Amino acid sequence: MDVFQTRTNRYLPATPRRANPLRIQLTESPHPHRAAPGTTAQLPRRVALVHDWLVTLRGGERVLDALCELFPDATLHTLVREPGIGTPRIEAMHHAPSLADRVPGARRRHRWLLPLYPTAIEALDLSAFDLVVSSSHCVAKGAIAAPGAVHVCYSHTPVRYAWDRTDDYLAGMSPAARAVRPAIAVAARWLRGWDKQTAGRVDAYVANSHNTARKIKAFYGREATVVPPPVECARFASAQRPADGGAYDLVLGGLVPYKRVDLAVAAYATMPDRPLVVVGDGPERGRLQAAAPRNVTFVGRAKEADLARWYAGARLLVFPGEEDFGIVPLEAQACGVPVVALGRGGALESVVEGRTGAFFAEESPAALRDAIGKVATADLDPQHCRDNAARFDRPVFLGRMAAAIAQACAAKLAPLGRAA
């Protein structure tokens, strides 16, 4: 079976800095026909994209790829970047990694640098840009835009290591690193304070789900427009499903504690006749693989070109962890594959109970097994799954995101007497 292989590319030059006074230059959105009715989708030309780190290709990077389509001439700023890891569109951008990228081993141990990231993100020179669009699950939303510039944050979640995922972060550390856990716990508390204090640097928040929007309201006291992440429906819908409906059940994603792949491994230990394939990698892989029964197979990270094939060959997708949104269930549904998901978080917004899958309420192997049994014996129509995924199609995201950014620009510029 194929596993992920890292490519290598050279850095592209960053956009030159401008010393002239800041002047907002507006241009028509590249996707004006996709904007919301009644919205004038005019966007600034000098744009900076800010993304926390670019060392893997997951759901956050799917959003980043779409933002790069909206702003192909933008400069892409990241804390740490592994060249060649992104999509071709991301790799073609002008890149400007932060000073943290120069730390030896930063790309392999990027989570260890968490205490340094607030300083690194604040040190980014964004003085030449009229619009900053941050894609943030950690500290990207704390970037400092130029005076008078517009900062729109697409929030995947408020910094999860500081607010509601601190225990998961600490649990995922290696045994050798546990001696510094108390210091990291203190750093997480400090980061929570910094995150709240810097919430005002953002002019407009866009959340990936209603679940995340509620957190933004609770943690920052700010409202957020909800624009779910994009799904490339055409790409996944073209994958052919086997006539028998698939040969295995599937788990796909990073192998980290909060994904709760351990629940799936334990549940399938009680179903020896149902094969489970786990596609993905991470610090939990060794422990999970050691505990896995013979009907559970780990194949590592999939090549990007093979994702649709893995989905299409599955009888169902198991999504056992709580996510702020989670793009994997929608990619599976775009292939016509039903989903068994924990009934919390973003999955409640992407899976339709009894129509495109089933939920389990209790985080236990028995509850997961029962939900798998429901989907396995139900006659769920693959077209219902595809139709549900179509609500989140990439063109829908592009239009809604362009409209949200245009609205933020208009709201910021109108009181200053500038034409939008």
N, C-alpha and C positions, 0 to 999 in steps of 0.2 A: 504494500500500500504506500501511496505517496505521502511524503511529509514535507513541511515547509522548508524552503531553501532561501536564505537571505541573498538579495541581489546587492550590487555595489554600484553606486553612482557618485560623481563628484558634486560638490556644492555648486550651486548657481550663484552668480554675483547678486548682492543685495541692491535694492533701489538706492540711488545716491540721495544723500541728505540735502535739503534745500535750506538756505539761510534767509530767503525772502519772507516777509510777513505772511502769516496764515491767511489764505483766502479760500473760501469754500467754492469749489468748482463742481457743479452738479451735472450729471449725465443721466440719460434715460437708462432705466434698468435693462439689462440684456434679455429679460423675460417679462416685458410689460404686459404681454397678453395673458400671463399667468397671475397677475396681481389681483387682489380682491376687488370686487366691483366698487367703483367710486374712489379708488385710490390712485393717486398720481405717483407712479413708481420712479421717482427721480432720486439718484444716489450720487454721493460725492465720488470724484475720480481718484483722489489720492487716498488709498485704502490700505490699512494694516490689518492682517489677520493674526490673532494671537491664540495659540493652542498650547496646552500645558507641556506635553512631551509627545514625541513621535518616535516610539521605539517598538510599537506593535500596530497591527491593523485590526481594529475592533469597531464597535458601533460608533464611538466618538469620531473615529477617522472617516467613517461613512458620511457623517455630517460635515466634517472638514472638507472632504472631497467635493460635496455639493456647494459649500461656500466658495471653494476655489473656482467652481464653474460660474458662480455669480460674479466673482471678482478675479478674473484670470490675470490681471495686471497688478494685483496686490502683492505686497511683501509679506511673507509668512514668517512670523516670529514664534520660536519654540524655546522652552527651557533647555531641553536635550533632544537631539535628533540623531537617529540612525539612518544615514544615507541609504537609499534604495529600499527602505521598508514600506514606503507609502505607495499609493496607486500612481499610475503614470501621470495623472493630472496633478497630484500633489507634488510629485518629484519635479515636474516642469516649472514649479513656482520659483520666484526669487526667495531664497531662504536666508534668515538671519537668526541663527541660534544665539542663546544668551551666553553669558560668561560661565554659567554652570556646565555648559557643554564641554568646556576645556578641562574639567576635573578628570583626572585619570580614572577610568572605569565607570564614568558617569552613565554611559548608555546601558551597561549591564546591571548596574546597581542604582538605578535612578531613584528608587524609593528611599534609599539611604540619605539622599540629599534633601529630603523634605524640609528640614529646618532652614536650609539656605534659599529655598525657592521664593519666599516673599521678597527678599532683598534682590534676587536675580530678576524677578518679574518687574519690580519697580525701577530697575536699572535700564530696562529696555528704552531706547531712544525712539520715541514715537512723535517727535516734534514736527516732522514733515508731513504728517497725515491728517486729513480732514475727518476721516471716519475710522474708528477702531471697532472691529468685530471680534470679540473674544469667544472662543469655544472652550468652556471652562468646566472642569470637574474637580479642580484643585485650586490653583491660585491665579489662573489667567485673567479672571475678572478684576484682579487688583492692579492690572497694568495702568499706567498713568498716561492718559491722552493729553494732547496739547490743549492749552486754554482755547475755548471756543469750539473745539472738535467734538464730535458725537461719538459716544461709546455705547455700543449695543452688545450685551452679553447673551450668548446662547448658553444657557445653563443645563448641563447634563445632570447636575446635582450640586447643591452647596458642598463645599469641600468635605468629602465623606470621611476623611481620616480625622477630622477635627470634631464633627458633629455626631454622626450616628454610625460610623464604621470604625471607630478607634479600636474597639476590641478585636474586630476582624483583622485589622492591620497588624496588631501586635501578635495575634494568634498565628499569622502567616510567616512570622520571622523564623529563621533557622535556629536550631538549638544553640549554636555558637554565639548568636546575637542576643540571646535572651538576657544576658547580663546588663545590657543597656536599655532594657524595656522601661525601667522607671524614668530614665532621662527622656525617652521618646514620648512617654505619656505626658510628661511636663511640657514638652514641645508641642504636643497636640492641643493641650489646653491654651497655650500661648497663641497657637495658630488660629484657634477658634475666636479669640479676641481680635486678632488682626483681621480675620475674615469679616467679622461684623463691622469693624471700624471702617473698612475700605468699601463697604457695600455702596456708599454714596458716590463712588467714582463712576458708576454705571448710570447712564441716562435712561436706558430702557432694558428690561430683562425679558428674554424669550425663554420659556421653559420647554423641555422636551415632553412633558406630560403634566396632567393636572396634579399628579402625585408630587412632582418636583415643584410646581407652582405653590402648592401648600407649604412646602418647606421654605421656599423663598419668602413667603409671607410670614411664617413663624420665626425664622432666623434673622431675616433682614428687615422685616416690616415693609416690604415692597410688593407691589402687584407685578404680575408677569403675564405676558401673552403666551398662549400655549400653541406651539408648532411642533408636532411630533416628527421624529427623524424620518429621513427618506428611505424608501425601499425601492430597489431597482426591479420592479415587477416584470418588465419585459425580459430581463436577463434570467430570472428564476423560473418564470412561466414557460420558457422555451425548453427547460429540462424535461425529458421524458420519464414518466414514472413507469415502473414495471407493471405488467398486466396483473400480477398477483398482489399488487399493493405494497411491495417492499419486502426486504429480507431481514431487516433488523430495526430495532429502536435506536434512537440517536440522542446523544448529549453533545452539544457543541458550544465551546466557549473556553475562557481562561480557567485554569485549575487553581483557584484561590479559595480561601475558606468561605467567603460569603456566597459563593456560587452554589454551595451545598451539594456538590457532586457526590459527597459521601452518602447522602440519602439515597441517591440512585443506585450506587454500588450495593448498599445494604438491601434495598428493595429487590434488586435483581438476583441477589443471593437466594431469595425465596422463590424465584421463578426460573429455574435452571433451563427450561425449554425455550425461553425468550432471549435471543441474543441482543446485547446492547453494545453499540460502538460509541466510544468517547473520542471526539475530535477536539483537540486543543492541548495546550501545554501550560505549565506554570509550576510554582513551588510545591504544590500539593500532589504533583503527579506520582512521585515515588511512594508516598504513603498510601495513596488511593490504589495504585497498581498492586502494591503488596497485599492489600486487603481484598482485592477483587476476586470473585469466583471465575470459573473457567468460561462462562458465557459472556463475560465483559471484556472487551478488547479496547486497548488504548492505541491510537494511531498517530498521536502527535498533532502538530499544527498542519492544517490542510493548505495546499497551494490555493491561491486566490481563484485560479481558473477551475478548481475542482469543487468549490463550495456547493454549487448548484447540484452537482452529481451526488454529493453526500446527502443533501436534503432529499432529492428526488428518490433516492434508493431506500428511504426510511419508511417504516409503517407509521411511526409517530415520533414526535419530538418530546423529550422530557426536559422541562425547564424548572429545576427544583429550588432555585434560590430567589430571594426577593431583590428585584432590580428597580431602579428609579423609572426606567421605561423598559429597555431591552429590545433590540432590533432582531435578535435571533428568532423569536416566535413568529414574527411577520415574514421573515425570509422563508421560513419553513412553510407558512401558509401560502405564500406566493407560489410555491411549488405544489400546492394542493395537499400538503401534509398537515394533519391535525396536531394539536399541542396539548400536553398535560403539564399544567403549571401550578405553582404555589399560588393560592388565591390572595395575594397581597401585592402592593406596589403597582408598577406599570403594567404588569400582565393583565390586570383587570380592565385596562383600556385597549388591549390589543387582541384578546382572545374572547370569543363569544361562547359562553357555556352552552353545551348541548348542540351547538351548530358548527363550531370550528375547533372544539376541544372540550376539556374538562379541567376543573380546579380541584385541588385538595387543600383543606384548611389547616390540618395539623402537620407540623414538620416531623413526620415519622415515616419510617419505611412502610408500615402497614397502610397508612393513609395514601401514600403515593401509589402503592401496589393496587389499592382499590380503584383509584382514579384511572390508572392504566387499564385495568380490566373494563371499566366503563367505556373508554374510547375504543378498546380492542373489539368489543362486542357491538358497538354502535354502528349504524350505517350512515356515517357522515359523508356528505357529498364534497369531493375535492374542489368543486367549483365554488362552493360556499366559502371555502378557505381562501381561494384566489380572489373572490369578490371582496372579502373583508380586507385583504392585504392591499387591494387597489385603492382603498381610502387613504393610504399612506404613500402612494406612488411618488417617485422623485419629482415629476413636474408639479405635483400638488405642493410639495415642500418648497420648491424653488419660488413659486408664485407667492405663497404665504410668507416666506422669509423676506423676499424682496419688499412686499407690502409692509411688513412690520418694521423693517429698517427705514423705509421711506417715511413712514409715519413718525418714527423717532426723530429723523432728521428735520421733518417739518415742524414738529413740536419744539425742537431745540432752536431752530433758526427763526421761527415766526416772532418770538418776543424780541429778537435782536434786530428785526426789521430787514432780514435778508430774504430774498426770493427763494422759494423752494421749488 
